[in-house]
Amino acid sequence: MNVISAVILAVLAVIGASTVIKAFSQWLFRVREDCSVLLITPVDSAENAEMVLRSAASRLKWGRSRSDCAVCLDCDIDDETRRICETVCREYGFLRLMTKEELREELRL
């Protein structure tokens, strides 16, 4: 029983250490010069929309991009694609679905 406990403890220690190292390296190498926005243009199908949005969210979440938020631009997309975009945007707080008019108003401010 002691061997199993030692193995579980070692695995959890390695996971914890790697999490601490990842968090420290993200803090150490962060870039905060400007506030920028990642603009995602419309996609051709619902399956691609989810993949593109989740990819952008992953890029923003793990710090590979200098952007602070992402905007998915709604250029007359179909209802199914819009529903998927809204669902993914709700899951991630930094993703927003905007129309062209909303983006123009936001950029004027």
N, CA, C and O atoms as CSV, one atom per row, in Angstrom:
chain,resi,resn,atom,element,x,y,z
A,1,MET,N,N,0.822,-1.200,0.000
A,1,MET,CA,C,0.000,0.000,0.000
A,1,MET,C,C,0.864,1.261,0.000
A,1,MET,O,O,0.492,2.281,-0.580
A,2,ASN,N,N,2.016,1.177,0.655
A,2,ASN,CA,C,2.914,2.332,0.699
A,2,ASN,C,C,3.477,2.665,-0.675
A,2,ASN,O,O,3.712,3.833,-0.986
A,3,VAL,N,N,3.695,1.641,-1.499
A,3,VAL,CA,C,4.227,1.871,-2.842
A,3,VAL,C,C,3.212,2.626,-3.689
A,3,VAL,O,O,3.573,3.549,-4.418
A,4,ILE,N,N,1.956,2.241,-3.597
A,4,ILE,CA,C,0.898,2.924,-4.361
A,4,ILE,C,C,0.770,4.372,-3.910
A,4,ILE,O,O,0.616,5.271,-4.737
A,5,SER,N,N,0.831,4.597,-2.617
A,5,SER,CA,C,0.750,5.969,-2.090
A,5,SER,C,C,1.931,6.797,-2.563
A,5,SER,O,O,1.768,7.969,-2.903
A,6,ALA,N,N,3.115,6.205,-2.590
A,6,ALA,CA,C,4.309,6.924,-3.033
A,6,ALA,C,C,4.218,7.266,-4.514
A,6,ALA,O,O,4.630,8.356,-4.912
A,7,VAL,N,N,3.690,6.368,-5.340
A,7,VAL,CA,C,3.537,6.622,-6.770
A,7,VAL,C,C,2.527,7.739,-7.005
A,7,VAL,O,O,2.769,8.643,-7.805
A,8,ILE,N,N,1.410,7.676,-6.315
A,8,ILE,CA,C,0.392,8.728,-6.457
A,8,ILE,C,C,0.951,10.071,-6.016
A,8,ILE,O,O,0.716,11.082,-6.679
A,9,LEU,N,N,1.686,10.102,-4.912
A,9,LEU,CA,C,2.301,11.339,-4.428
A,9,LEU,C,C,3.304,11.884,-5.438
A,9,LEU,O,O,3.352,13.092,-5.670
A,10,ALA,N,N,4.098,11.017,-6.036
A,10,ALA,CA,C,5.090,11.454,-7.025
A,10,ALA,C,C,4.415,12.031,-8.262
A,10,ALA,O,O,4.852,13.057,-8.784
A,11,VAL,N,N,3.362,11.386,-8.732
A,11,VAL,CA,C,2.640,11.883,-9.905
A,11,VAL,C,C,2.023,13.246,-9.617
A,11,VAL,O,O,2.135,14.159,-10.435
A,12,LEU,N,N,1.382,13.395,-8.478
A,12,LEU,CA,C,0.783,14.685,-8.117
A,12,LEU,C,C,1.834,15.768,-7.923
A,12,LEU,O,O,1.590,16.931,-8.244
A,13,ALA,N,N,3.007,15.397,-7.399
A,13,ALA,CA,C,4.092,16.368,-7.222
A,13,ALA,C,C,4.603,16.858,-8.572
A,13,ALA,O,O,4.869,18.048,-8.744
A,14,VAL,N,N,4.740,15.946,-9.525
A,14,VAL,CA,C,5.193,16.338,-10.865
A,14,VAL,C,C,4.166,17.241,-11.533
A,14,VAL,O,O,4.537,18.239,-12.150
A,15,ILE,N,N,2.892,16.913,-11.424
A,15,ILE,CA,C,1.841,17.753,-12.009
A,15,ILE,C,C,1.844,19.136,-11.365
A,15,ILE,O,O,1.751,20.144,-12.065
A,16,GLY,N,N,1.948,19.191,-10.057
A,16,GLY,CA,C,1.978,20.477,-9.357
A,16,GLY,C,C,3.186,21.307,-9.734
A,16,GLY,O,O,3.067,22.514,-9.945
A,17,ALA,N,N,4.347,20.679,-9.822
A,17,ALA,CA,C,5.571,21.404,-10.174
A,17,ALA,C,C,5.484,21.949,-11.596
A,17,ALA,O,O,5.900,23.078,-11.855
A,18,SER,N,N,4.948,21.155,-12.513
A,18,SER,CA,C,4.836,21.650,-13.896
A,18,SER,C,C,3.835,22.796,-13.997
A,18,SER,O,O,4.031,23.710,-14.798
A,19,THR,N,N,2.778,22.767,-13.210
A,19,THR,CA,C,1.805,23.865,-13.201
A,19,THR,C,C,2.432,25.144,-12.666
A,19,THR,O,O,2.200,26.226,-13.205
A,20,VAL,N,N,3.225,25.020,-11.606
A,20,VAL,CA,C,3.900,26.197,-11.037
A,20,VAL,C,C,4.905,26.766,-12.030
A,20,VAL,O,O,4.984,27.983,-12.199
A,21,ILE,N,N,5.667,25.910,-12.682
A,21,ILE,CA,C,6.656,26.372,-13.664
A,21,ILE,C,C,5.969,27.052,-14.840
A,21,ILE,O,O,6.449,28.077,-15.323
A,22,LYS,N,N,4.843,26.495,-15.313
A,22,LYS,CA,C,4.102,27.110,-16.421
A,22,LYS,C,C,3.577,28.485,-16.023
A,22,LYS,O,O,3.714,29.443,-16.783
A,23,ALA,N,N,2.979,28.588,-14.842
A,23,ALA,CA,C,2.450,29.873,-14.386
A,23,ALA,C,C,3.563,30.905,-14.232
A,23,ALA,O,O,3.387,32.064,-14.609
A,24,PHE,N,N,4.693,30.503,-13.690
A,24,PHE,CA,C,5.817,31.430,-13.517
A,24,PHE,C,C,6.367,31.882,-14.863
A,24,PHE,O,O,6.665,33.063,-15.039
A,25,SER,N,N,6.508,30.956,-15.821
A,25,SER,CA,C,7.045,31.341,-17.131
A,25,SER,C,C,6.076,32.254,-17.886
A,25,SER,O,O,6.516,33.159,-18.596
A,26,GLN,N,N,4.769,32.031,-17.745
A,26,GLN,CA,C,3.802,32.937,-18.373
A,26,GLN,C,C,3.876,34.320,-17.752
A,26,GLN,O,O,3.769,35.321,-18.460
A,27,TRP,N,N,4.056,34.393,-16.437
A,27,TRP,CA,C,4.179,35.685,-15.769
A,27,TRP,C,C,5.477,36.370,-16.181
A,27,TRP,O,O,5.499,37.580,-16.405
A,28,LEU,N,N,6.549,35.604,-16.279
A,28,LEU,CA,C,7.858,36.159,-16.593
A,28,LEU,C,C,7.938,36.698,-18.010
A,28,LEU,O,O,8.558,37.736,-18.242
A,29,PHE,N,N,7.322,36.011,-18.956
A,29,PHE,CA,C,7.437,36.388,-20.363
A,29,PHE,C,C,6.203,37.084,-20.918
A,29,PHE,O,O,6.013,37.121,-22.133
A,30,ARG,N,N,5.381,37.624,-20.070
A,30,ARG,CA,C,4.189,38.308,-20.550
A,30,ARG,C,C,4.568,39.610,-21.244
A,30,ARG,O,O,5.571,40.241,-20.909
A,31,VAL,N,N,3.744,40.001,-22.222
A,31,VAL,CA,C,3.957,41.235,-22.968
A,31,VAL,C,C,2.728,42.098,-22.747
A,31,VAL,O,O,1.617,41.711,-23.106
A,32,ARG,N,N,2.928,43.267,-22.155
A,32,ARG,CA,C,1.807,44.156,-21.868
A,32,ARG,C,C,2.094,45.579,-22.351
A,32,ARG,O,O,1.918,46.542,-21.605
A,33,GLU,N,N,2.535,45.702,-23.598
A,33,GLU,CA,C,2.825,47.021,-24.131
A,33,GLU,C,C,1.561,47.748,-24.562
A,33,GLU,O,O,1.362,48.914,-24.219
A,34,ASP,N,N,0.726,47.077,-25.296
A,34,ASP,CA,C,-0.482,47.687,-25.843
A,34,ASP,C,C,-1.672,46.777,-25.595
A,34,ASP,O,O,-1.533,45.576,-25.364
A,35,CYS,N,N,-2.830,47.381,-25.650
A,35,CYS,CA,C,-4.062,46.605,-25.647
A,35,CYS,C,C,-4.411,46.365,-27.108
A,35,CYS,O,O,-4.554,47.311,-27.881
A,36,SER,N,N,-4.544,45.129,-27.474
A,36,SER,CA,C,-4.848,44.832,-28.867
A,36,SER,C,C,-6.008,43.852,-28.950
A,36,SER,O,O,-6.389,43.219,-27.966
A,37,VAL,N,N,-6.554,43.748,-30.152
A,37,VAL,CA,C,-7.726,42.906,-30.382
A,37,VAL,C,C,-7.423,41.971,-31.541
A,37,VAL,O,O,-6.867,42.383,-32.559
A,38,LEU,N,N,-7.793,40.717,-31.376
A,38,LEU,CA,C,-7.679,39.735,-32.443
A,38,LEU,C,C,-9.015,39.704,-33.175
A,38,LEU,O,O,-10.045,39.403,-32.572
A,39,LEU,N,N,-9.005,40.011,-34.460
A,39,LEU,CA,C,-10.227,40.054,-35.255
A,39,LEU,C,C,-10.365,38.753,-36.033
A,39,LEU,O,O,-9.490,38.385,-36.817
A,40,ILE,N,N,-11.479,38.063,-35.803
A,40,ILE,CA,C,-11.745,36.802,-36.485
A,40,ILE,C,C,-12.799,37.065,-37.544
A,40,ILE,O,O,-13.911,37.490,-37.232
A,41,THR,N,N,-12.455,36.816,-38.774
A,41,THR,CA,C,-13.387,37.056,-39.873
A,41,THR,C,C,-14.349,35.889,-40.000
A,41,THR,O,O,-14.098,34.820,-39.445
A,42,PRO,N,N,-15.422,36.072,-40.706
A,42,PRO,CA,C,-16.418,35.006,-40.852
A,42,PRO,C,C,-15.821,33.759,-41.507
A,42,PRO,O,O,-14.867,33.830,-42.281
A,43,VAL,N,N,-16.407,32.643,-41.176
A,43,VAL,CA,C,-15.970,31.371,-41.736
A,43,VAL,C,C,-17.086,30.791,-42.581
A,43,VAL,O,O,-18.222,31.264,-42.536
A,44,ASP,N,N,-16.761,29.762,-43.354
A,44,ASP,CA,C,-17.718,29.255,-44.322
A,44,ASP,C,C,-18.712,28.245,-43.772
A,44,ASP,O,O,-19.783,28.066,-44.352
A,45,SER,N,N,-18.387,27.577,-42.664
A,45,SER,CA,C,-19.322,26.576,-42.146
A,45,SER,C,C,-19.305,26.561,-40.623
A,45,SER,O,O,-18.397,27.103,-39.992
A,46,ALA,N,N,-20.309,25.941,-40.051
A,46,ALA,CA,C,-20.448,25.896,-38.598
A,46,ALA,C,C,-19.322,25.098,-37.953
A,46,ALA,O,O,-18.831,25.477,-36.890
A,47,GLU,N,N,-18.908,24.004,-38.576
A,47,GLU,CA,C,-17.837,23.195,-38.007
A,47,GLU,C,C,-16.538,23.987,-37.950
A,47,GLU,O,O,-15.815,23.931,-36.956
A,48,ASN,N,N,-16.245,24.719,-39.011
A,48,ASN,CA,C,-15.034,25.536,-39.027
A,48,ASN,C,C,-15.123,26.691,-38.046
A,48,ASN,O,O,-14.106,27.089,-37.479
A,49,ALA,N,N,-16.301,27.235,-37.832
A,49,ALA,CA,C,-16.460,28.355,-36.914
A,49,ALA,C,C,-16.053,27.943,-35.503
A,49,ALA,O,O,-15.315,28.663,-34.829
A,50,GLU,N,N,-16.530,26.800,-35.065
A,50,GLU,CA,C,-16.182,26.355,-33.716
A,50,GLU,C,C,-14.684,26.107,-33.591
A,50,GLU,O,O,-14.075,26.480,-32.588
A,51,MET,N,N,-14.087,25.480,-34.601
A,51,MET,CA,C,-12.661,25.201,-34.562
A,51,MET,C,C,-11.842,26.494,-34.534
A,51,MET,O,O,-10.884,26.603,-33.770
A,52,VAL,N,N,-12.212,27.464,-35.357
A,52,VAL,CA,C,-11.478,28.723,-35.424
A,52,VAL,C,C,-11.606,29.497,-34.118
A,52,VAL,O,O,-10.616,30.033,-33.620
A,53,LEU,N,N,-12.813,29.562,-33.554
A,53,LEU,CA,C,-13.009,30.299,-32.318
A,53,LEU,C,C,-12.293,29.646,-31.137
A,53,LEU,O,O,-11.684,30.340,-30.323
A,54,ARG,N,N,-12.361,28.338,-31.040
A,54,ARG,CA,C,-11.660,27.653,-29.950
A,54,ARG,C,C,-10.150,27.767,-30.100
A,54,ARG,O,O,-9.431,27.841,-29.103
A,55,SER,N,N,-9.667,27.780,-31.331
A,55,SER,CA,C,-8.235,27.977,-31.568
A,55,SER,C,C,-7.801,29.376,-31.133
A,55,SER,O,O,-6.760,29.535,-30.496
A,56,ALA,N,N,-8.591,30.382,-31.474
A,56,ALA,CA,C,-8.281,31.754,-31.062
A,56,ALA,C,C,-8.335,31.883,-29.541
A,56,ALA,O,O,-7.497,32.559,-28.944
A,57,ALA,N,N,-9.316,31.238,-28.916
A,57,ALA,CA,C,-9.425,31.281,-27.458
A,57,ALA,C,C,-8.210,30.629,-26.810
A,57,ALA,O,O,-7.695,31.133,-25.812
A,58,SER,N,N,-7.758,29.533,-27.360
A,58,SER,CA,C,-6.578,28.862,-26.830
A,58,SER,C,C,-5.341,29.736,-26.969
A,58,SER,O,O,-4.526,29.823,-26.050
A,59,ARG,N,N,-5.204,30.382,-28.122
A,59,ARG,CA,C,-4.073,31.273,-28.345
A,59,ARG,C,C,-4.063,32.424,-27.340
A,59,ARG,O,O,-3.017,32.778,-26.797
A,60,LEU,N,N,-5.236,32.999,-27.100
A,60,LEU,CA,C,-5.323,34.102,-26.153
A,60,LEU,C,C,-5.111,33.625,-24.722
A,60,LEU,O,O,-4.448,34.293,-23.929
A,61,LYS,N,N,-5.669,32.489,-24.404
A,61,LYS,CA,C,-5.603,31.975,-23.037
A,61,LYS,C,C,-4.177,31.627,-22.621
A,61,LYS,O,O,-3.784,31.892,-21.485
A,62,TRP,N,N,-3.413,31.047,-23.513
A,62,TRP,CA,C,-2.074,30.591,-23.157
A,62,TRP,C,C,-1.002,31.594,-23.520
A,62,TRP,O,O,0.184,31.277,-23.428
A,63,GLY,N,N,-1.377,32.787,-23.927
A,63,GLY,CA,C,-0.414,33.863,-24.080
A,63,GLY,C,C,0.429,33.834,-25.330
A,63,GLY,O,O,1.483,34.469,-25.361
A,64,ARG,N,N,0.013,33.124,-26.368
A,64,ARG,CA,C,0.788,33.112,-27.606
A,64,ARG,C,C,0.490,34.333,-28.459
A,64,ARG,O,O,1.187,34.587,-29.442
A,65,SER,N,N,-0.515,35.076,-28.101
A,65,SER,CA,C,-0.883,36.264,-28.860
A,65,SER,C,C,-0.833,37.460,-27.928
A,65,SER,O,O,-1.048,37.312,-26.725
A,66,ARG,N,N,-0.555,38.637,-28.458
A,66,ARG,CA,C,-0.514,39.831,-27.635
A,66,ARG,C,C,-1.896,40.440,-27.450
A,66,ARG,O,O,-2.029,41.470,-26.789
A,67,SER,N,N,-2.894,39.842,-28.005
A,67,SER,CA,C,-4.243,40.391,-27.937
A,67,SER,C,C,-4.846,40.193,-26.558
A,67,SER,O,O,-4.546,39.221,-25.865
A,68,ASP,N,N,-5.703,41.135,-26.171
A,68,ASP,CA,C,-6.394,41.039,-24.901
A,68,ASP,C,C,-7.793,40.460,-25.052
A,68,ASP,O,O,-8.346,39.913,-24.097
A,69,CYS,N,N,-8.360,40.576,-26.230
A,69,CYS,CA,C,-9.672,39.990,-26.487
A,69,CYS,C,C,-9.776,39.667,-27.979
A,69,CYS,O,O,-8.955,40.106,-28.785
A,70,ALA,N,N,-10.788,38.904,-28.321
A,70,ALA,CA,C,-11.000,38.528,-29.719
A,70,ALA,C,C,-12.414,38.910,-30.120
A,70,ALA,O,O,-13.352,38.766,-29.335
A,71,VAL,N,N,-12.563,39.394,-31.333
A,71,VAL,CA,C,-13.870,39.769,-31.868
A,71,VAL,C,C,-14.155,38.894,-33.073
A,71,VAL,O,O,-13.377,38.864,-34.027
A,72,CYS,N,N,-15.261,38.189,-33.029
A,72,CYS,CA,C,-15.729,37.415,-34.173
A,72,CYS,C,C,-16.690,38.322,-34.938
A,72,CYS,O,O,-17.722,38.729,-34.406
A,73,LEU,N,N,-16.352,38.631,-36.164
A,73,LEU,CA,C,-17.135,39.574,-36.952
A,73,LEU,C,C,-18.269,38.858,-37.671
A,73,LEU,O,O,-18.040,37.921,-38.436
A,74,ASP,N,N,-19.481,39.302,-37.420
A,74,ASP,CA,C,-20.676,38.719,-38.026
A,74,ASP,C,C,-20.973,39.449,-39.330
A,74,ASP,O,O,-21.506,40.558,-39.323
A,75,CYS,N,N,-20.627,38.823,-40.440
A,75,CYS,CA,C,-20.912,39.383,-41.764
A,75,CYS,C,C,-21.968,38.512,-42.433
A,75,CYS,O,O,-21.673,37.767,-43.368
A,76,ASP,N,N,-23.181,38.612,-41.952
A,76,ASP,CA,C,-24.319,37.867,-42.496
A,76,ASP,C,C,-24.071,36.354,-42.523
A,76,ASP,O,O,-24.233,35.702,-43.555
A,77,ILE,N,N,-23.677,35.816,-41.371
A,77,ILE,CA,C,-23.496,34.371,-41.280
A,77,ILE,C,C,-24.849,33.700,-41.082
A,77,ILE,O,O,-25.809,34.343,-40.658
A,78,ASP,N,N,-24.927,32.418,-41.386
A,78,ASP,CA,C,-26.195,31.713,-41.255
A,78,ASP,C,C,-26.527,31.463,-39.781
A,78,ASP,O,O,-25.685,31.661,-38.904
A,79,ASP,N,N,-27.758,31.029,-39.521
A,79,ASP,CA,C,-28.252,30.887,-38.151
A,79,ASP,C,C,-27.487,29.843,-37.348
A,79,ASP,O,O,-27.202,30.061,-36.170
A,80,GLU,N,N,-27.152,28.720,-37.960
A,80,GLU,CA,C,-26.441,27.665,-37.231
A,80,GLU,C,C,-25.042,28.125,-36.833
A,80,GLU,O,O,-24.601,27.882,-35.710
A,81,THR,N,N,-24.347,28.788,-37.751
A,81,THR,CA,C,-23.011,29.300,-37.446
A,81,THR,C,C,-23.085,30.373,-36.371
A,81,THR,O,O,-22.233,30.424,-35.484
A,82,ARG,N,N,-24.099,31.230,-36.443
A,82,ARG,CA,C,-24.264,32.280,-35.427
A,82,ARG,C,C,-24.518,31.668,-34.055
A,82,ARG,O,O,-23.984,32.145,-33.054
A,83,ARG,N,N,-25.329,30.615,-34.005
A,83,ARG,CA,C,-25.627,29.957,-32.733
A,83,ARG,C,C,-24.363,29.350,-32.127
A,83,ARG,O,O,-24.137,29.440,-30.920
A,84,ILE,N,N,-23.549,28.736,-32.968
A,84,ILE,CA,C,-22.299,28.146,-32.483
A,84,ILE,C,C,-21.339,29.232,-32.013
A,84,ILE,O,O,-20.686,29.079,-30.980
A,85,CYS,N,N,-21.249,30.323,-32.761
A,85,CYS,CA,C,-20.384,31.439,-32.356
A,85,CYS,C,C,-20.833,32.025,-31.022
A,85,CYS,O,O,-20.000,32.320,-30.165
A,86,GLU,N,N,-22.132,32.197,-30.841
A,86,GLU,CA,C,-22.643,32.731,-29.582
A,86,GLU,C,C,-22.342,31.795,-28.416
A,86,GLU,O,O,-22.001,32.247,-27.323
A,87,THR,N,N,-22.468,30.490,-28.652
A,87,THR,CA,C,-22.192,29.515,-27.601
A,87,THR,C,C,-20.727,29.547,-27.189
A,87,THR,O,O,-20.416,29.555,-25.998
A,88,VAL,N,N,-19.828,29.565,-28.164
A,88,VAL,CA,C,-18.402,29.588,-27.846
A,88,VAL,C,C,-18.020,30.910,-27.183
A,88,VAL,O,O,-17.203,30.924,-26.262
A,89,CYS,N,N,-18.596,32.007,-27.636
A,89,CYS,CA,C,-18.295,33.310,-27.034
A,89,CYS,C,C,-18.780,33.389,-25.589
A,89,CYS,O,O,-18.157,34.054,-24.761
A,90,ARG,N,N,-19.884,32.718,-25.284
A,90,ARG,CA,C,-20.362,32.681,-23.900
A,90,ARG,C,C,-19.425,31.886,-23.000
A,90,ARG,O,O,-19.265,32.213,-21.824
A,91,GLU,N,N,-18.809,30.847,-23.547
A,91,GLU,CA,C,-17.901,30.014,-22.763
A,91,GLU,C,C,-16.637,30.768,-22.362
A,91,GLU,O,O,-16.117,30.579,-21.262
A,92,TYR,N,N,-16.152,31.614,-23.247
A,92,TYR,CA,C,-14.927,32.372,-22.996
A,92,TYR,C,C,-15.292,33.842,-22.831
A,92,TYR,O,O,-15.938,34.422,-23.703
A,93,GLY,N,N,-14.891,34.436,-21.739
A,93,GLY,CA,C,-15.247,35.817,-21.450
A,93,GLY,C,C,-14.588,36.841,-22.349
A,93,GLY,O,O,-15.081,37.963,-22.463
A,94,PHE,N,N,-13.489,36.485,-22.990
A,94,PHE,CA,C,-12.755,37.446,-23.805
A,94,PHE,C,C,-13.097,37.368,-25.290
A,94,PHE,O,O,-12.512,38.100,-26.089
A,95,LEU,N,N,-14.027,36.503,-25.677
A,95,LEU,CA,C,-14.503,36.430,-27.064
A,95,LEU,C,C,-15.819,37.179,-27.189
A,95,LEU,O,O,-16.696,37.052,-26.334
A,96,ARG,N,N,-15.955,37.953,-28.245
A,96,ARG,CA,C,-17.197,38.709,-28.476
A,96,ARG,C,C,-17.641,38.535,-29.917
A,96,ARG,O,O,-16.822,38.523,-30.837
A,97,LEU,N,N,-18.933,38.403,-30.100
A,97,LEU,CA,C,-19.525,38.347,-31.436
A,97,LEU,C,C,-20.128,39.714,-31.722
A,97,LEU,O,O,-20.995,40.185,-30.986
A,98,MET,N,N,-19.664,40.350,-32.800
A,98,MET,CA,C,-20.115,41.696,-33.128
A,98,MET,C,C,-20.496,41.785,-34.600
A,98,MET,O,O,-19.955,41.072,-35.446
A,99,THR,N,N,-21.441,42.677,-34.882
A,99,THR,CA,C,-21.760,42.984,-36.273
A,99,THR,C,C,-20.791,44.061,-36.763
A,99,THR,O,O,-20.033,44.631,-35.979
A,100,LYS,N,N,-20.826,44.331,-38.066
A,100,LYS,CA,C,-19.950,45.365,-38.609
A,100,LYS,C,C,-20.255,46.735,-38.004
A,100,LYS,O,O,-19.347,47.521,-37.735
A,101,GLU,N,N,-21.539,47.008,-37.796
A,101,GLU,CA,C,-21.930,48.299,-37.236
A,101,GLU,C,C,-21.456,48.453,-35.791
A,101,GLU,O,O,-20.986,49.521,-35.400
A,102,GLU,N,N,-21.579,47.386,-35.001
A,102,GLU,CA,C,-21.103,47.437,-33.612
A,102,GLU,C,C,-19.592,47.640,-33.556
A,102,GLU,O,O,-19.090,48.359,-32.693
A,103,LEU,N,N,-18.872,47.005,-34.476
A,103,LEU,CA,C,-17.422,47.174,-34.515
A,103,LEU,C,C,-17.044,48.598,-34.894
A,103,LEU,O,O,-16.117,49.170,-34.319
A,104,ARG,N,N,-17.761,49.177,-35.863
A,104,ARG,CA,C,-17.491,50.574,-36.239
A,104,ARG,C,C,-17.707,51.512,-35.046
A,104,ARG,O,O,-16.892,52.400,-34.794
A,105,GLU,N,N,-18.803,51.312,-34.319
A,105,GLU,CA,C,-19.089,52.155,-33.152
A,105,GLU,C,C,-18.035,51.972,-32.069
A,105,GLU,O,O,-17.626,52.942,-31.431
A,106,GLU,N,N,-17.600,50.755,-31.860
A,106,GLU,CA,C,-16.574,50.467,-30.852
A,106,GLU,C,C,-15.250,51.121,-31.217
A,106,GLU,O,O,-14.544,51.617,-30.339
A,107,LEU,N,N,-14.903,51.129,-32.506
A,107,LEU,CA,C,-13.638,51.720,-32.937
A,107,LEU,C,C,-13.671,53.239,-32.906
A,107,LEU,O,O,-12.620,53.873,-32.821
A,108,ARG,N,N,-14.838,53.828,-32.972
A,108,ARG,CA,C,-14.939,55.296,-32.902
A,108,ARG,C,C,-14.674,55.815,-31.512
A,108,ARG,O,O,-14.276,56.969,-31.355
A,109,LEU,N,N,-14.883,55.004,-30.505
A,109,LEU,CA,C,-14.707,55.453,-29.107
A,109,LEU,C,C,-13.278,55.620,-28.728
A,109,LEU,O,O,-12.980,55.990,-27.592
